[in-house]
Amino acid sequence: QLQLVQSGGGLVQPGGSLRLSCAVSGATLDAYTIGWFRQAPGKEREGVSCVSRIGSRTNYVDSEKGRFTMSRDIAKNTLYLEMNSLKPEDTAIYYCAAGSMWYCTDADADFRSWGRGTQVTVSS
């Protein structure tokens, strides 16, 4: 059974950095496309980043470009979302999710397995 276990997150000051982890069990990373999503209070969930089964990466939020970096450690079967220069508007619950498609997408309905989410709060 596929499981995604998230860690990281927390409270950080504006301009600070955090790294989120998503450890996958029950399958190897190349069997799934993994997406990062976030949901801020009162807002819909939005796609953040994605890495496909073949390793191609996509960022979906313009404000992230250059600030968020997604990577994966095949040996550890774990994905990471490194977030730098964090802003208060990055405050949200962040989720990782897995889908069996070959391509990246920011459509959350395409992802069938989800982590529990981790809170990221950017505040002074």
DSSP file with accessible surface (Angstrom, degrees, kcal/mol):
  #  RESIDUE AA STRUCTURE BP1 BP2  ACC     N-H-->O    O-->H-N    N-H-->O    O-->H-N    TCO  KAPPA ALPHA  PHI   PSI    X-CA   Y-CA   Z-CA
    1    1 A Q              0   0  200      0, 0.0     2,-0.3     0, 0.0    26,-0.1   0.000 360.0 360.0 360.0 130.9    0.0    0.0    0.0
    2    2 A L        +     0   0   24     24,-0.2     2,-0.4    22,-0.1    24,-0.2  -0.529 360.0 179.3 -73.8 131.1    1.4    3.4   -1.0
    3    3 A Q  E     -A   25   0A 107     22,-2.5    22,-2.5    -2,-0.3     2,-0.5  -0.995  17.5-159.3-133.2 143.2    2.0    5.8    1.9
    4    4 A L  E     -A   24   0A  14     -2,-0.4     2,-0.6   110,-0.3   112,-0.4  -0.985   9.5-167.9-121.7 119.5    3.4    9.3    1.9
    5    5 A V  E     -A   23   0A  87     18,-2.7    18,-2.9    -2,-0.5     2,-0.3  -0.938   9.3-156.8-113.7 118.5    4.8   10.5    5.2
    6    6 A Q  E     +A   22   0A  29     -2,-0.6     2,-0.3    16,-0.2    16,-0.2  -0.630  16.2 168.4 -96.5 149.7    5.5   14.2    5.5
    7    7 A S  E     +A   21   0A  66     14,-1.9    14,-2.7    -2,-0.3     2,-0.2  -0.955  37.5  52.5-149.4 169.5    7.8   16.0    7.8
    8    8 A G        +     0   0   42     -2,-0.3    12,-0.2    12,-0.2   111,-0.1  -0.578  54.6 109.1  96.6-165.5    9.3   19.5    8.1
    9    9 A G        +     0   0   23     10,-0.4     2,-0.3    -2,-0.2   111,-0.2  -0.317  28.7 130.6  85.8-177.2    7.3   22.7    8.2
   10   10 A G  E     -d  120   0B  31    109,-2.2   111,-2.8    -2,-0.1     2,-0.5  -0.880  60.4 -30.7 130.4-161.0    6.8   25.0   11.2
   11   11 A L  E     +d  121   0B 129     -2,-0.3     2,-0.3   109,-0.2   111,-0.2  -0.837  58.0 167.2-101.5 131.1    7.1   28.6   12.0
   12   12 A V  E     -d  122   0B  22    109,-2.7   111,-2.2    -2,-0.5     3,-0.1  -0.986  33.5-113.8-141.7 149.9    9.6   30.8   10.2
   13   13 A Q    >   -     0   0  136     -2,-0.3     3,-2.4   109,-0.2    73,-0.2  -0.448  51.3 -80.1 -78.2 155.0   10.2   34.5    9.9
   14   14 A P  T 3  S+     0   0   60      0, 0.0    73,-0.2     0, 0.0    -1,-0.1  -0.294 121.7  27.8 -53.7 137.7    9.8   36.3    6.6
   15   15 A G  T 3  S+     0   0   54     71,-3.4    70,-0.7     1,-0.3    72,-0.1   0.273  99.7 119.2  89.8  -9.6   12.9   35.7    4.5
   16   16 A G    <   -     0   0   21     -3,-2.4    70,-2.4    70,-0.3     2,-0.3  -0.096  55.9-123.4 -82.0-177.0   13.7   32.4    6.2
   17   17 A S        +     0   0   60     67,-0.2     2,-0.3    68,-0.2    67,-0.2  -0.927  21.3 179.8-131.0 152.8   13.9   28.9    4.8
   18   18 A L  E     - B   0  83A  31     65,-2.3    65,-3.3    -2,-0.3     2,-0.5  -0.982  15.7-147.0-145.1 154.2   12.3   25.6    5.4
   19   19 A R  E     - B   0  82A 126     -2,-0.3   -10,-0.4    63,-0.2     2,-0.4  -0.988  11.8-160.2-125.3 124.6   12.6   22.1    3.9
   20   20 A L  E     - B   0  81A   0     61,-2.6    61,-2.4    -2,-0.5     2,-0.3  -0.799   8.0-156.0 -98.7 143.3    9.7   19.8    3.6
   21   21 A S  E     -AB   7  80A  18    -14,-2.7   -14,-1.9    -2,-0.4     2,-0.4  -0.907  11.5-168.9-119.4 149.4   10.1   16.1    3.2
   22   22 A a  E     -AB   6  79A   0     57,-2.4    57,-2.5    -2,-0.3     2,-0.5  -0.897  10.6-162.6-137.5 101.7    7.8   13.5    1.7
   23   23 A A  E     -AB   5  78A  39    -18,-2.9   -18,-2.7    -2,-0.4     2,-0.5  -0.775   9.1-152.8 -89.9 126.8    8.9    9.9    2.4
   24   24 A V  E     +A    4   0A  10     53,-2.8     2,-0.3    -2,-0.5   -20,-0.2  -0.844  15.2 178.6-103.8 130.9    7.2    7.3    0.1
   25   25 A S  E     +A    3   0A  48    -22,-2.5   -22,-2.5    -2,-0.5     3,-0.1  -0.942  59.9  40.0-127.2 153.2    6.7    3.7    1.1
   26   26 A G  S    S+     0   0   62     -2,-0.3     2,-0.3   -24,-0.2   -24,-0.2   0.355 116.0  32.9  94.3  -5.5    5.1    0.9   -0.8
   27   27 A A  S    S-     0   0   25    -24,-0.1     2,-0.2   -26,-0.1   -24,-0.1  -0.967  84.5 -99.3-168.6 161.0    6.5    1.8   -4.2
   28   28 A T    >   -     0   0   78     -2,-0.3     3,-2.0     1,-0.1     4,-0.3  -0.563  37.4-112.6 -87.4 158.1    9.6    3.4   -5.8
   29   29 A L  G >  S+     0   0    3      1,-0.3     3,-1.6    45,-0.2    -1,-0.1   0.812 113.4  63.1 -61.7 -30.8    9.6    7.0   -6.8
   30   30 A D  G 3  S+     0   0   93      1,-0.3    -1,-0.3    44,-0.1    23,-0.1   0.529  93.1  65.5 -75.8  -1.5    9.8    6.2  -10.5
   31   31 A A  G <  S+     0   0   29     -3,-2.0     2,-0.3     1,-0.1    -1,-0.3   0.552 106.4  40.7 -89.9  -8.9    6.4    4.5  -10.2
   32   32 A Y  S <  S-     0   0   63     -3,-1.6     2,-0.5    -4,-0.3    68,-0.2  -0.982  71.0-128.3-141.8 148.9    4.6    7.7   -9.4
   33   33 A T  E     -E   99   0B   0     66,-3.2    66,-2.6    -2,-0.3     2,-0.5  -0.836  34.2-151.6 -88.5 131.5    4.4   11.4  -10.3
   34   34 A I  E     -EF  98  51B   3     17,-2.5    17,-2.7    -2,-0.5     2,-0.3  -0.928  13.0-172.0-113.8 129.8    4.7   13.4   -7.1
   35   35 A G  E     -EF  97  50B   1     62,-2.8    62,-2.2    -2,-0.5     2,-0.5  -0.870  16.4-144.0-117.3 151.3    3.1   16.8   -6.6
   36   36 A W  E     +EF  96  49B   0     13,-3.5    12,-3.5    -2,-0.3    13,-1.3  -0.962  25.7 176.1-108.9 134.1    3.3   19.4   -3.8
   37   37 A F  E     -EF  95  47B   3     58,-3.0    58,-3.0    -2,-0.5     2,-0.3  -0.863  11.0-160.1-129.0 163.5    0.2   21.3   -3.1
   38   38 A R  E     -EF  94  46B  15      8,-2.3     8,-2.9    -2,-0.3     2,-0.4  -0.993   6.5-160.2-145.2 152.7   -0.8   23.9   -0.6
   39   39 A Q  E     -E   93   0B  76     54,-2.2    54,-2.4    -2,-0.3     6,-0.2  -0.957  10.1-160.8-136.1 115.2   -4.0   25.3    0.9
   40   40 A A    >   -     0   0   21      4,-0.4     3,-2.4    -2,-0.4    52,-0.2  -0.567  44.0 -76.1 -88.0 157.2   -4.0   28.7    2.6
   41   41 A P  T 3  S+     0   0  110      0, 0.0    -1,-0.1     0, 0.0     3,-0.1  -0.282 118.4   4.8 -55.3 128.1   -6.8   29.6    5.0
   42   42 A G  T 3  S+     0   0   93      1,-0.2     2,-0.3    -3,-0.1    -2,-0.0   0.532 114.0 101.0  76.7   6.3  -10.0   30.5    3.1
   43   43 A K  S <  S-     0   0  142     -3,-2.4    -1,-0.2     1,-0.0     2,-0.1  -0.822  75.2-102.6-121.8 162.0   -8.4   29.6   -0.3
   44   44 A E        -     0   0  172     -2,-0.3    -4,-0.4     1,-0.1     2,-0.1  -0.433  47.5 -92.6 -76.4 156.2   -8.6   26.6   -2.6
   45   45 A R        -     0   0   79     -6,-0.2     2,-0.3    -2,-0.1    -6,-0.2  -0.447  48.7-166.4 -66.9 139.1   -5.8   24.1   -2.8
   46   46 A E  E     -F   38   0B  82     -8,-2.9    -8,-2.3    -2,-0.1     2,-0.2  -0.947  23.5-105.5-130.6 150.9   -3.2   25.0   -5.4
   47   47 A G  E     +F   37   0B   7     -2,-0.3   -10,-0.3    59,-0.3     3,-0.1  -0.512  32.3 175.9 -72.6 140.4   -0.4   23.2   -7.1
   48   48 A V  E     -     0   0B   0    -12,-3.5    12,-2.6     1,-0.5    13,-0.7   0.778  59.5 -22.4-108.3 -59.7    3.1   24.2   -6.0
   49   49 A S  E     -FG  36  59B   2    -13,-1.3   -13,-3.5    10,-0.3    -1,-0.5  -0.963  54.3-161.3-151.8 165.4    5.5   21.9   -7.7
   50   50 A b  E     -FG  35  58B   0      8,-2.2     8,-2.5    -2,-0.3     2,-0.4  -0.996   9.3-162.3-152.8 145.7    5.7   18.5   -9.3
   51   51 A V  E     -FG  34  57B   1    -17,-2.7   -17,-2.5    -2,-0.3     6,-0.2  -0.997  24.6-140.8-128.5 127.7    8.2   15.9  -10.4
   52   52 A S    >   -     0   0    1      4,-2.7     3,-2.0    -2,-0.4    51,-0.1  -0.241  31.1 -95.8 -81.0 174.7    7.1   13.3  -12.9
   53   53 A R  T 3  S+     0   0   50     48,-0.4   -21,-0.1    49,-0.3    -1,-0.1   0.781 127.0  49.6 -60.9 -27.3    8.0    9.7  -12.9
   54   54 A I  T 3  S-     0   0  125     48,-0.5    -1,-0.3     2,-0.1   -24,-0.1   0.350 124.1-102.4 -97.5   7.4   10.8   10.4  -15.3
   55   55 A G    <   +     0   0   14     -3,-2.0     2,-0.2     1,-0.3    -2,-0.1   0.490  69.5 145.4  94.3   3.1   12.2   13.2  -13.2
   56   56 A S        -     0   0   58     -5,-0.0    -4,-2.7     1,-0.0     2,-0.4  -0.563  35.8-147.0 -76.8 142.2   11.0   16.3  -15.0
   57   57 A R  E     -G   51   0B 132     -6,-0.2     2,-0.4    -2,-0.2    -6,-0.2  -0.864  16.7-177.3-116.8 144.2   10.1   19.2  -12.6
   58   58 A T  E     -G   50   0B  53     -8,-2.5    -8,-2.2    -2,-0.4     2,-0.4  -1.000  13.6-154.1-139.7 135.4    7.5   21.9  -12.9
   59   59 A N  E     -G   49   0B  56     -2,-0.4   -10,-0.3   -10,-0.2   -11,-0.1  -0.917   6.7-171.0-104.8 139.4    6.7   24.8  -10.7
   60   60 A Y        +     0   0   62    -12,-2.6     2,-0.6    -2,-0.4   -11,-0.1   0.586  63.1  71.0-107.4 -13.6    3.2   26.1  -10.8
   61   61 A V    >>  -     0   0   18    -13,-0.7     3,-2.0     1,-0.1     4,-0.7  -0.929  65.7-150.7-112.4 120.9    3.2   29.3   -8.9
   62   62 A D  G >4 S+     0   0  124     -2,-0.6     3,-1.1     1,-0.3    -1,-0.1   0.859  96.3  59.6 -56.1 -37.4    5.0   32.3  -10.4
   63   63 A S  G 34 S+     0   0   50      1,-0.3    -1,-0.3    -3,-0.1    -2,-0.0   0.675 101.2  56.9 -68.5 -14.6    5.9   33.7   -7.1
   64   64 A E  G X> S+     0   0    0     -3,-2.0     3,-3.6     3,-0.1     4,-2.3   0.695  73.9 118.9 -84.4 -23.7    7.8   30.6   -6.2
   65   65 A K  T << S+     0   0  127     -3,-1.1     4,-0.1    -4,-0.7    -3,-0.0  -0.231  89.7   6.7 -55.6 124.9   10.2   30.6   -9.2
   66   66 A G  T 34 S+     0   0   79      2,-0.4    -1,-0.3     1,-0.0     3,-0.1   0.227 127.1  66.9  87.3 -14.2   13.7   30.8   -7.9
   67   67 A R  T <4 S+     0   0   20     -3,-3.6    17,-2.3     1,-0.2     2,-0.5   0.755  93.4  52.8-105.2 -35.0   12.5   30.4   -4.3
   68   68 A F  E  <  -C   83   0A   2     -4,-2.3     2,-0.4    15,-0.2    -2,-0.4  -0.900  61.8-174.9-108.1 134.7   11.1   26.9   -4.2
   69   69 A T  E     -C   82   0A  78     13,-2.8    13,-3.3    -2,-0.5     2,-0.4  -0.993   9.0-156.5-130.1 128.2   13.2   23.9   -5.4
   70   70 A M  E     +C   81   0A   7     -2,-0.4     2,-0.3    11,-0.2    11,-0.2  -0.858  21.6 162.9-104.2 136.8   11.9   20.3   -5.6
   71   71 A S  E     -C   80   0A  48      9,-2.1     9,-3.0    -2,-0.4     2,-0.4  -0.922  21.4-146.6-143.8 167.7   14.3   17.4   -5.4
   72   72 A R  E     -C   79   0A  57     -2,-0.3     2,-0.7     7,-0.3     7,-0.2  -0.998   8.5-148.4-141.4 146.4   14.2   13.7   -4.8
   73   73 A D  E  >> -C   78   0A  51      5,-3.4     5,-1.9    -2,-0.4     4,-0.9  -0.936  11.1-168.7-112.1 102.8   16.5   11.2   -3.3
   74   74 A I  T >45S+     0   0   99     -2,-0.7     3,-0.7     1,-0.2   -45,-0.2   0.892  85.7  54.9 -60.8 -40.5   16.0    7.9   -5.1
   75   75 A A  T 345S+     0   0   98      1,-0.3    -1,-0.2    -3,-0.1    -2,-0.0   0.868 116.6  36.6 -63.7 -35.5   18.0    5.9   -2.5
   76   76 A K  T 345S-     0   0  136     -3,-0.2    -1,-0.3     2,-0.2    -2,-0.2   0.468 102.6-131.0 -94.2  -4.3   15.9    7.2    0.4
   77   77 A N  T <<5 +     0   0   31     -4,-0.9   -53,-2.8    -3,-0.7     2,-0.4   0.892  65.6 130.1  54.6  42.4   12.6    7.2   -1.7
   78   78 A T  E   < -BC  23  73A  15     -5,-1.9    -5,-3.4   -55,-0.2     2,-0.3  -0.967  47.4-153.4-132.8 142.5   12.0   10.7   -0.4
   79   79 A L  E     -BC  22  72A   1    -57,-2.5   -57,-2.4    -2,-0.4     2,-0.3  -0.844  12.8-157.5-112.4 153.9   11.2   14.0   -2.1
   80   80 A Y  E     -BC  21  71A  21     -9,-3.0    -9,-2.1    -2,-0.3     2,-0.5  -0.950  13.9-158.5-131.0 148.1   12.0   17.4   -0.8
   81   81 A L  E     -BC  20  70A   0    -61,-2.4   -61,-2.6    -2,-0.3     2,-0.6  -0.948  15.5-162.5-124.7 105.8   10.6   20.9   -1.2
   82   82 A E  E     -BC  19  69A  68    -13,-3.3   -13,-2.8    -2,-0.5     2,-0.5  -0.816   7.9-167.6 -89.9 123.9   13.2   23.5   -0.3
   83   83 A M  E     +BC  18  68A   0    -65,-3.3   -65,-2.3    -2,-0.6     2,-0.3  -0.960   8.4 177.1-120.2 121.9   11.6   26.8    0.3
   84   84 A N        +     0   0   53    -17,-2.3   -67,-0.2    -2,-0.5   -68,-0.2  -0.774  59.6  23.1-118.9 164.3   13.7   30.0    0.5
   85   85 A S  S    S-     0   0   70    -70,-0.7    -1,-0.2    -2,-0.3   -69,-0.2   0.903  84.7-159.5  48.4  48.3   13.0   33.7    1.0
   86   86 A L        -     0   0    2    -70,-2.4   -71,-3.4    -3,-0.2   -70,-0.3  -0.257   8.1-157.6 -65.3 146.1    9.6   32.8    2.5
   87   87 A K    >   -     0   0   77    -73,-0.2     3,-2.5   -72,-0.1     4,-0.3  -0.845  31.4-109.6-120.3 156.8    6.8   35.3    2.5
   88   88 A P  G >  S+     0   0   70      0, 0.0     3,-1.9     0, 0.0    34,-0.4   0.851 117.5  63.4 -54.9 -33.4    3.8   35.6    4.7
   89   89 A E  G 3  S+     0   0  122      1,-0.3   -49,-0.0   -49,-0.0    -3,-0.0   0.573  88.9  69.2 -70.8  -7.2    1.6   34.7    1.7
   90   90 A D  G <  S+     0   0    0     -3,-2.5    -1,-0.3    32,-0.1     2,-0.2   0.521  70.8 120.9 -82.7  -5.5    3.4   31.3    1.6
   91   91 A T    <   +     0   0   32     -3,-1.9     2,-0.3    -4,-0.3    30,-0.2  -0.416  40.9 106.8 -61.7 124.6    1.6   30.4    4.9
   92   92 A A  E    S- H   0 120B   2     28,-2.0    28,-2.7    -2,-0.2     2,-0.5  -0.967  75.5 -80.4-177.6 171.5   -0.5   27.3    4.2
   93   93 A I  E     -EH  39 119B  56    -54,-2.4   -54,-2.2    -2,-0.3     2,-0.4  -0.871  47.9-149.1 -90.2 129.0   -0.8   23.6    4.8
   94   94 A Y  E     -EH  38 118B   0     24,-3.1    24,-2.0    -2,-0.5     2,-0.4  -0.862  15.1-172.4-106.4 134.7    1.5   21.9    2.4
   95   95 A Y  E     -E   37   0B  42    -58,-3.0   -58,-3.0    -2,-0.4     2,-0.4  -0.936  15.5-150.6-123.1 145.5    0.7   18.4    1.0
   96   96 A a  E     -E   36   0B   0     -2,-0.4    19,-2.9   -60,-0.2     2,-0.3  -0.880  23.1-177.9-107.4 151.4    2.6   15.9   -1.1
   97   97 A A  E     -EI  35 114B   0    -62,-2.2   -62,-2.8    -2,-0.4     2,-0.4  -0.987  16.2-141.1-148.7 152.5    0.6   13.6   -3.3
   98   98 A A  E     +EI  34 113B   1     15,-2.8    15,-1.9    -2,-0.3    14,-1.4  -0.937  16.2 177.4-122.2 140.1    1.2   10.7   -5.7
   99   99 A G  E     -E   33   0B   1    -66,-2.6   -66,-3.2    -2,-0.4    12,-0.1  -0.971  31.7-131.9-137.0 155.3   -0.4    9.9   -9.0
  100  100 A S  S    S+     0   0   79     -2,-0.3    11,-0.1    10,-0.3   -66,-0.1   0.506  70.7 110.1 -87.5  -1.6    0.3    7.1  -11.5
  101  101 A M        -     0   0   20      9,-0.3   -48,-0.4   -68,-0.1   -68,-0.2  -0.282  68.9-132.9 -73.0 161.2    0.3    9.3  -14.6
  102  102 A W  S    S+     0   0  152    -50,-0.1   -48,-0.5   -49,-0.1   -49,-0.3   0.682  82.6  67.1 -83.9 -19.6    3.6   10.0  -16.4
  103  103 A Y  S    S-     0   0  134    -51,-0.1     2,-0.3   -50,-0.1    -2,-0.1  -0.622  82.9-111.3-105.1 162.2    3.1   13.7  -16.7
  104  104 A b        +     0   0   26     -2,-0.2     2,-0.3   -54,-0.1   -54,-0.1  -0.654  39.9 166.8 -86.2 147.8    3.1   16.5  -14.2
  105  105 A T        -     0   0   23     -2,-0.3   -56,-0.1   -56,-0.1   -47,-0.1  -0.982  39.7-142.7-154.7 153.0   -0.2   18.4  -13.5
  106  106 A D        +     0   0   86     -2,-0.3     2,-0.9   -59,-0.1   -59,-0.3   0.217  69.2 114.1-102.2  14.1   -1.5   20.8  -11.0
  107  107 A A    >   -     0   0   39      1,-0.2     3,-1.9   -61,-0.1     4,-0.3  -0.751  54.5-160.2 -84.8 108.1   -5.0   19.1  -11.0
  108  108 A D  G >  S+     0   0   55     -2,-0.9     3,-1.6     1,-0.3    -1,-0.2   0.777  84.1  69.8 -65.7 -21.9   -5.3   17.7   -7.6
  109  109 A A  G 3  S+     0   0   73      1,-0.3    -1,-0.3    -3,-0.1    -2,-0.0   0.727  90.3  63.0 -66.7 -18.5   -8.0   15.2   -8.7
  110  110 A D  G <  S+     0   0   58     -3,-1.9     2,-0.6   -11,-0.1    -9,-0.3   0.594  88.2  81.4 -80.6 -10.8   -5.3   13.3  -10.7
  111  111 A F    <   -     0   0    5     -3,-1.6   -12,-0.3    -4,-0.3     3,-0.1  -0.860  55.2-178.1-101.3 124.3   -3.4   12.5   -7.5
  112  112 A R        +     0   0  203    -14,-1.4     2,-0.4    -2,-0.6   -13,-0.2   0.691  63.8  53.7 -98.5 -22.5   -4.8    9.5   -5.7
  113  113 A S  E     -I   98   0B  35    -15,-1.9   -15,-2.8  -110,-0.0     2,-0.4  -0.968  66.7-173.1-120.3 135.2   -2.6    9.2   -2.6
  114  114 A W  E     -I   97   0B  73     -2,-0.4  -110,-0.3   -17,-0.2   -17,-0.2  -0.932  21.5-129.4-130.3 144.4   -2.0   12.1   -0.2
  115  115 A G        -     0   0    6    -19,-2.9  -110,-0.1    -2,-0.4     3,-0.1  -0.338  38.4-106.0 -75.4 172.4    0.2   12.9    2.8
  116  116 A R        -     0   0  241   -112,-0.4    -1,-0.1     1,-0.2   -21,-0.1   0.627  59.3-116.0 -79.2 -13.2   -1.4   14.3    5.9
  117  117 A G        -     0   0   23    -21,-0.1     2,-0.4     1,-0.0   -22,-0.2   0.070  18.9-127.5  94.0 151.5   -0.1   17.8    5.3
  118  118 A T  E     - H   0  94B  23    -24,-2.0   -24,-3.1    -3,-0.1     2,-0.3  -0.999  20.9-119.3-139.4 137.5    2.2   19.9    7.2
  119  119 A Q  E     - H   0  93B  85     -2,-0.4  -109,-2.2   -26,-0.2     2,-0.5  -0.597  23.1-171.3 -80.7 132.3    1.7   23.5    8.4
  120  120 A V  E     -dH  10  92B   0    -28,-2.7   -28,-2.0    -2,-0.3     2,-0.5  -0.993   6.0-176.7-120.0 122.0    4.0   26.2    7.2
  121  121 A T  E     -d   11   0B  46   -111,-2.8  -109,-2.7    -2,-0.5     2,-0.7  -0.985   9.2-167.2-123.3 123.2    3.6   29.6    8.9
  122  122 A V  E     +d   12   0B   4     -2,-0.5     2,-0.3   -34,-0.4  -109,-0.2  -0.938  34.1 131.6-111.9 110.1    5.6   32.6    7.8
  123  123 A S              0   0   62   -111,-2.2    -2,-0.1    -2,-0.7   -36,-0.0  -0.991 360.0 360.0-158.2 147.7    5.3   35.4   10.4
  124  124 A S              0   0  131     -2,-0.3  -111,-0.1  -111,-0.2    -1,-0.1   0.427 360.0 360.0 -92.8 360.0    7.4   37.8   12.3
